[in-house]
Amino acid sequence: MSIDKQSKIAADLQIGPTTMGMVRIYVEAEGIDLPMDFEPEEAEDIAEEIRAAAAAARAKGGPSNR
């Protein structure tokens, strides 16, 4: 599946700190429990990538621009 292909899979996403000082991104869907732990610096890099992707989507006329 490519990043640009829509999916009918619904998932819950949780993001927060762990007791070990990591940032956890937790994805849960039918049959899937996926915890991903990142160092705080890695989490900041991911946040920057999400912001850049949001800006690029906005520039392409995403749903919030209609």
JOVENCOR-V906817 format. One record per backbone hydrogen bond with DSSP energy under -0.5 kcal/mol. NH is the residue of the N-H (numbers start at 0). CO is the residue of the C=O. If there is no record, write none. Layout:
BEGIN
nh=[NH NH]
co=[CO CO]
END
This chain:
BEGIN
nh=[4 11 13 15 17 20 22 23 23 24 25 25 26 26 27 28 29 31 33 34 35 37 42 43 44 45 46 47 48 49 50 51 52 53 54 55 56 57 58 59 60 61 64 65]
co=[1 27 25 23 21 17 37 15 21 35 13 23 24 33 11 31 9 28 26 32 24 22 38 39 40 41 42 43 44 45 46 47 48 49 50 51 52 53 54 55 57 56 61 62]
END
